[in-house]
Amino acid sequence: MKDWVAAQTNDDIAQILVFLCLWRTTIGNGVHAVVIFIFNSMVREEAKLLLGIRGQQNTAFSTVTKTKTQTMMNRRTTIA
């Protein structure tokens, strides 16, 4: 009976160690992915800055908004 308890305890310790190693690997991979994402974002921003395209918005929404704003400004200046 004593040997069985010792074997069970060793098995429990082994399971705990395996779980901790897997957990550490999972956390490590997650942190690694976050660091790579942040690094890629920083590189992308620097590349935009070097190419001179920072701050430009090439979306259809911004074009429509600019057009409406310019039209309203033209109406106000012609009325006044």
VENSUL-V809441 format. One record per residue. N is the residue number from 1. RES is the residue in three letters. SS is DSSP state (hx for helix, st for strand, lp for the rest). PHI is phi in whole degrees, -180 to 180 (999 if undefined). Layout:
# VENSUL-V809441
n=N res=RES ss=SS phi=PHI
n=N res=RES ss=SS phi=PHI
This chain:
# VENSUL-V809441
n=1 res=MET ss=lp phi=999
n=2 res=LYS ss=hx phi=-65
n=3 res=ASP ss=hx phi=-66
n=4 res=TRP ss=hx phi=-65
n=5 res=VAL ss=hx phi=-65
n=6 res=ALA ss=hx phi=-65
n=7 res=ALA ss=hx phi=-66
n=8 res=GLN ss=hx phi=-65
n=9 res=THR ss=hx phi=-64
n=10 res=ASN ss=hx phi=-63
n=11 res=ASP ss=hx phi=-66
n=12 res=ASP ss=hx phi=-63
n=13 res=ILE ss=hx phi=-63
n=14 res=ALA ss=hx phi=-63
n=15 res=GLN ss=hx phi=-64
n=16 res=ILE ss=hx phi=-64
n=17 res=LEU ss=hx phi=-65
n=18 res=VAL ss=hx phi=-64
n=19 res=PHE ss=hx phi=-60
n=20 res=LEU ss=hx phi=-64
n=21 res=CYS ss=hx phi=-64
n=22 res=LEU ss=hx phi=-65
n=23 res=TRP ss=hx phi=-63
n=24 res=ARG ss=hx phi=-63
n=25 res=THR ss=hx phi=-64
n=26 res=THR ss=hx phi=-64
n=27 res=ILE ss=hx phi=-63
n=28 res=GLY ss=hx phi=-60
n=29 res=ASN ss=hx phi=-67
n=30 res=GLY ss=hx phi=-64
n=31 res=VAL ss=hx phi=-65
n=32 res=HIS ss=hx phi=-61
n=33 res=ALA ss=hx phi=-64
n=34 res=VAL ss=hx phi=-65
n=35 res=VAL ss=hx phi=-63
n=36 res=ILE ss=hx phi=-64
n=37 res=PHE ss=hx phi=-62
n=38 res=ILE ss=hx phi=-64
n=39 res=PHE ss=hx phi=-61
n=40 res=ASN ss=hx phi=-63
n=41 res=SER ss=hx phi=-65
n=42 res=MET ss=hx phi=-64
n=43 res=VAL ss=hx phi=-64
n=44 res=ARG ss=hx phi=-61
n=45 res=GLU ss=hx phi=-65
n=46 res=GLU ss=hx phi=-65
n=47 res=ALA ss=hx phi=-64
n=48 res=LYS ss=hx phi=-62
n=49 res=LEU ss=hx phi=-64
n=50 res=LEU ss=hx phi=-67
n=51 res=LEU ss=hx phi=-83
n=52 res=GLY ss=lp phi=80
n=53 res=ILE ss=lp phi=-110
n=54 res=ARG ss=lp phi=-75
n=55 res=GLY ss=lp phi=90
n=56 res=GLN ss=lp phi=-84
n=57 res=GLN ss=lp phi=-117
n=58 res=ASN ss=lp phi=-106
n=59 res=THR ss=lp phi=-105
n=60 res=ALA ss=hx phi=-65
n=61 res=PHE ss=hx phi=-63
n=62 res=SER ss=hx phi=-66
n=63 res=THR ss=hx phi=-66
n=64 res=VAL ss=hx phi=-64
n=65 res=THR ss=hx phi=-63
n=66 res=LYS ss=hx phi=-63
n=67 res=THR ss=hx phi=-65
n=68 res=LYS ss=hx phi=-64
n=69 res=THR ss=hx phi=-65
n=70 res=GLN ss=hx phi=-65
n=71 res=THR ss=hx phi=-63
n=72 res=MET ss=hx phi=-65
n=73 res=MET ss=hx phi=-66
n=74 res=ASN ss=hx phi=-65
n=75 res=ARG ss=hx phi=-63
n=76 res=ARG ss=hx phi=-66
n=77 res=THR ss=hx phi=-72
n=78 res=THR ss=hx phi=-76
n=79 res=ILE ss=hx phi=-70
n=80 res=ALA ss=lp phi=-75
